[in-house]
Amino acid sequence: MLTDWSALCSPEDPLLVVPWSDPAGKLSWVDLRANPYDFDLIPEAVQYPALLQALRALNATRSPVFTAKCDVWSLAEEELANLHLEMGTEEAESLAGIGSYIDLVWRERSTFASAAQQQQWIGRLLRLAVSLEHPTAAVECILRPALLDLEQPQEGYAVSLYVKALGSDRDGALAAWSAALGEVVALIRSRELAR
């Protein structure tokens, strides 16, 4: 599995705010910790079973994180070309791609507040992920500033977890993405990563 990470923490970079809602008021943050059966409020979770399973696992009581936002999309031509280039694969072999992101927020306040601790966690996750047997999949983590305003305002950091996969057609890409996402989420929940 291809892995990468970056940090977007300058004053000009977007801030993840939890809770959130879109300007039209059609979408908003769903607290799956407090309401674990509200997946029907997240259209992507209804449409993509792998995302539903990931959200269940990441918001479960024993998970070190909870989720703030997510999305799934078919990769555009430019994204496909860039992924082929990064993986060193032939474009004729993989004509379709699926991508997703899930914003992860740490439950532990000291970890949420520490960019250094989260960078170490990202490094451990990617060292484990690189050995996963998914030659047509990639995982990328982006560290970004975050503001939680649940009980009281708290500034810290969140990680946007991107998983992308290629396939000979959309079904193949969807199967590769589903498998890769499932294994990356299992790593996040693993004791090995918590060390």
Secondary structure per residue as TSV (DSSP state, phi and psi in degrees):
chain	resnum	aa	ss	phi	psi
A	1	M	-	360.0	134.2
A	2	L	E	-75.9	136.4
A	3	T	E	-131.6	151.9
A	4	D	E	-163.1	160.8
A	5	W	E	-152.6	158.4
A	6	S	E	-154.3	172.2
A	7	A	E	-126.8	132.1
A	8	L	-	-120.6	78.1
A	9	C	-	-121.4	19.2
A	10	S	S	-80.7	163.7
A	11	P	T	-59.1	-23.4
A	12	E	T	-83.4	-16.7
A	13	D	S	-76.8	151.4
A	14	P	-	-65.1	147.2
A	15	L	-	-103.6	130.4
A	16	L	E	-81.8	123.1
A	17	V	E	-114.7	129.5
A	18	V	E	-127.6	124.3
A	19	P	S	-78.3	161.8
A	20	W	-	-136.0	162.6
A	21	S	B	-152.0	150.7
A	22	D	-	-75.4	158.9
A	23	P	T	-57.9	-31.1
A	24	A	T	-80.1	-11.4
A	25	G	S	76.2	13.9
A	26	K	S	-85.0	-31.0
A	27	L	-	-123.1	148.2
A	28	S	B	-157.1	169.6
A	29	W	-	-64.4	135.7
A	30	V	-	-112.7	117.9
A	31	D	-	-81.2	93.2
A	32	L	T	-75.1	-9.5
A	33	R	T	-73.9	-46.3
A	34	A	T	-80.6	-30.4
A	35	N	-	-128.7	73.7
A	36	P	T	-68.1	-5.4
A	37	Y	T	-109.3	12.4
A	38	D	G	-90.0	28.9
A	39	F	G	-64.7	-25.7
A	40	D	G	-66.8	-12.3
A	41	L	G	-83.9	-6.0
A	42	I	-	-113.8	99.9
A	43	P	H	-54.4	-38.5
A	44	E	H	-66.5	-33.8
A	45	A	H	-69.2	-33.3
A	46	V	H	-69.7	-38.9
A	47	Q	H	-80.2	-30.1
A	48	Y	-	-122.4	103.0
A	49	P	H	-57.1	-34.2
A	50	A	H	-64.6	-38.3
A	51	L	H	-68.0	-40.5
A	52	L	H	-57.0	-46.9
A	53	Q	H	-63.9	-40.1
A	54	A	H	-62.7	-45.1
A	55	L	H	-64.8	-38.6
A	56	R	H	-59.6	-48.2
A	57	A	H	-66.4	-42.5
A	58	L	H	-73.9	-21.0
A	59	N	H	-103.0	1.9
A	60	A	S	-65.4	159.4
A	61	T	T	-54.7	-40.7
A	62	R	T	-88.2	3.5
A	63	S	-	-74.2	142.3
A	64	P	S	-75.5	-10.4
A	65	V	E	-129.8	170.1
A	66	F	E	-134.5	167.2
A	67	T	E	-103.6	149.9
A	68	A	E	-115.4	-40.5
A	69	K	E	-148.7	161.2
A	70	C	E	-160.0	163.1
A	71	D	E	-163.8	157.4
A	72	V	E	-136.3	141.1
A	73	W	E	-151.8	160.6
A	74	S	E	-82.8	134.8
A	75	L	-	-68.4	133.7
A	76	A	-	-73.8	168.0
A	77	E	H	-55.1	-43.8
A	78	E	H	-65.0	-42.3
A	79	E	H	-62.5	-41.7
A	80	L	H	-60.9	-47.4
A	81	A	H	-61.3	-43.0
A	82	N	H	-64.0	-41.3
A	83	L	H	-66.9	-39.9
A	84	H	H	-59.6	-44.2
A	85	L	H	-62.2	-46.7
A	86	E	H	-64.6	-36.5
A	87	M	H	-86.0	-16.8
A	88	G	T	72.3	33.1
A	89	T	-	-106.0	160.7
A	90	E	-	-81.9	134.3
A	91	E	T	-63.6	-30.6
A	92	A	T	-67.7	-23.1
A	93	E	T	-79.8	-31.2
A	94	S	-	-130.1	99.8
A	95	L	-	-93.4	-7.3
A	96	A	E	-135.8	159.4
A	97	G	E	-152.7	150.5
A	98	I	E	-124.2	140.1
A	99	G	E	-132.0	157.0
A	100	S	E	-151.9	160.9
A	101	Y	E	-140.0	151.1
A	102	I	E	-136.7	125.0
A	103	D	E	-83.2	125.0
A	104	L	E	-108.1	132.7
A	105	V	E	-122.2	133.0
A	106	W	E	-75.2	137.9
A	107	R	S	-75.2	-38.1
A	108	E	S	-71.3	120.1
A	109	R	H	-60.3	-40.2
A	110	S	H	-65.9	-36.4
A	111	T	H	-71.3	-42.5
A	112	F	H	-56.1	-39.0
A	113	A	T	-81.5	-10.0
A	114	S	-	-111.6	111.0
A	115	A	H	-63.6	-38.1
A	116	A	H	-63.5	-45.1
A	117	Q	H	-63.1	-39.3
A	118	Q	H	-70.5	-34.5
A	119	Q	H	-64.5	-39.8
A	120	Q	H	-63.7	-42.2
A	121	W	H	-62.3	-44.4
A	122	I	H	-58.9	-45.0
A	123	G	H	-58.4	-45.0
A	124	R	H	-63.8	-44.0
A	125	L	H	-59.4	-47.1
A	126	L	H	-70.6	-31.8
A	127	R	H	-63.6	-37.0
A	128	L	H	-74.7	-39.8
A	129	A	H	-68.5	-30.4
A	130	V	T	-62.5	-24.4
A	131	S	T	-89.4	-2.4
A	132	L	S	-67.4	141.4
A	133	E	S	-83.1	68.3
A	134	H	-	-134.5	80.3
A	135	P	T	-66.0	-17.7
A	136	T	T	-108.7	22.7
A	137	A	E	-127.2	155.9
A	138	A	E	-138.9	146.1
A	139	V	E	-125.7	136.8
A	140	E	E	-135.8	138.9
A	141	C	E	-117.0	135.1
A	142	I	E	-123.2	118.4
A	143	L	E	-80.6	131.5
A	144	R	E	-143.8	156.4
A	145	P	E	-69.5	150.1
A	146	A	E	-142.9	153.8
A	147	L	E	-130.0	118.6
A	148	L	E	-98.4	130.7
A	149	D	E	-130.5	63.5
A	150	L	S	-96.0	-71.4
A	151	E	S	-94.5	-41.2
A	152	Q	S	-151.6	150.4
A	153	P	E	-61.3	136.4
A	154	Q	E	-143.2	127.8
A	155	E	E	-95.0	142.9
A	156	G	E	-172.5	-140.6
A	157	Y	E	-139.8	153.3
A	158	A	E	-132.2	166.4
A	159	V	E	-121.6	126.4
A	160	S	E	-89.9	118.4
A	161	L	E	-99.2	114.6
A	162	Y	E	-104.9	132.5
A	163	V	E	-128.0	127.3
A	164	K	E	-130.9	150.6
A	165	A	E	-149.0	151.9
A	166	L	E	-108.6	156.7
A	167	G	E	-157.1	165.8
A	168	S	S	-67.8	-24.5
A	169	D	S	-148.4	180.0
A	170	R	H	-61.6	-40.2
A	171	D	H	-63.0	-41.0
A	172	G	H	-65.5	-41.9
A	173	A	H	-65.3	-39.8
A	174	L	H	-64.3	-41.2
A	175	A	H	-65.3	-42.7
A	176	A	H	-65.5	-42.5
A	177	W	H	-64.1	-45.2
A	178	S	H	-58.8	-45.7
A	179	A	H	-65.4	-44.5
A	180	A	H	-64.9	-44.1
A	181	L	H	-60.5	-44.7
A	182	G	H	-58.9	-42.3
A	183	E	H	-72.9	-35.6
A	184	V	H	-66.2	-42.4
A	185	V	H	-63.5	-39.3
A	186	A	H	-61.3	-37.9
A	187	L	H	-63.6	-42.8
A	188	I	H	-59.5	-37.1
A	189	R	H	-85.7	-6.5
A	190	S	S	-76.5	152.7
A	191	R	H	-68.1	-30.5
A	192	E	H	-59.2	-38.8
A	193	L	H	-75.7	-30.0
A	194	A	H	-70.2	-16.5
A	195	R	-	-66.1	360.0
